[in-house]
């Protein structure tokens, strides 16, 4: 079976609901990363908008950066998981006897 046939079979399996729980977990990872990125942007905006004490401003900006980095890690993880879930299975071993 060639790659195209295995890929089509995997798409058919996904459409029928195979690994639906893994796809739901992965969608949750995307939502979490978006929420963390939004929270980081909001913290950064708040530190820029309001006059904060220097120490509080540094803490706020560091926390915003940490949230943004965590969001980027989560979105990268979700992308890799999505690629893995959509990838067709490996080709079977060669056989001497034709079927």
NORFENDA-V208853 format. One record per residue. N is the residue number from 1. RES is the residue in three letters. OMEGA is omega in degrees with one decimal (NA if undefined). Layout:
{{N RES OMEGA} {N RES OMEGA}}
This chain:
{{1 UNK -178.0} {2 UNK -174.8} {3 UNK -177.7} {4 UNK 178.2} {5 UNK 178.3} {6 UNK 179.0} {7 UNK 177.6} {8 UNK 178.2} {9 UNK 179.0} {10 UNK 176.5} {11 UNK 178.4} {12 UNK 178.2} {13 UNK 179.0} {14 UNK 179.4} {15 UNK 178.6} {16 UNK 175.3} {17 UNK 177.4} {18 UNK 178.5} {19 UNK -178.4} {20 UNK 179.5} {21 UNK 177.5} {22 UNK 177.0} {23 UNK 178.1} {24 UNK 176.7} {25 UNK -179.8} {26 UNK 176.7} {27 UNK 177.0} {28 UNK 177.1} {29 UNK 177.6} {30 UNK 179.8} {31 UNK 177.8} {32 UNK -178.9} {33 UNK 177.3} {34 UNK 177.9} {35 UNK 178.5} {36 UNK 178.1} {37 UNK 178.2} {38 UNK 178.4} {39 UNK 177.4} {40 UNK 178.5} {41 UNK 178.2} {42 UNK 177.3} {43 UNK 179.0} {44 UNK 178.3} {45 UNK 179.8} {46 UNK 179.3} {47 UNK 177.5} {48 UNK -174.1} {49 UNK -175.4} {50 UNK 177.4} {51 UNK 179.8} {52 UNK 173.1} {53 UNK -174.5} {54 UNK -178.3} {55 UNK 179.5} {56 UNK 178.7} {57 UNK 178.6} {58 UNK 179.3} {59 UNK -179.1} {60 UNK -179.5} {61 UNK 176.2} {62 UNK 177.9} {63 UNK 177.4} {64 UNK 178.1} {65 UNK 178.1} {66 UNK 177.0} {67 UNK 179.9} {68 UNK 179.3} {69 UNK 177.3} {70 UNK 178.1} {71 UNK 179.0} {72 UNK 176.6} {73 UNK 179.7} {74 UNK -178.9} {75 UNK 176.4} {76 UNK 177.9} {77 UNK 180.0} {78 UNK 178.1} {79 UNK 179.5} {80 UNK 178.3} {81 UNK 179.3} {82 UNK 177.3} {83 UNK 180.0} {84 UNK -178.0} {85 UNK -177.8} {86 UNK -178.2} {87 UNK 178.1} {88 UNK 179.0} {89 UNK -179.3} {90 UNK 177.9} {91 UNK 179.2} {92 UNK 178.7} {93 UNK 178.6} {94 UNK -178.8} {95 UNK 177.7} {96 UNK -178.2} {97 UNK 177.8} {98 UNK 177.8} {99 UNK NA}}
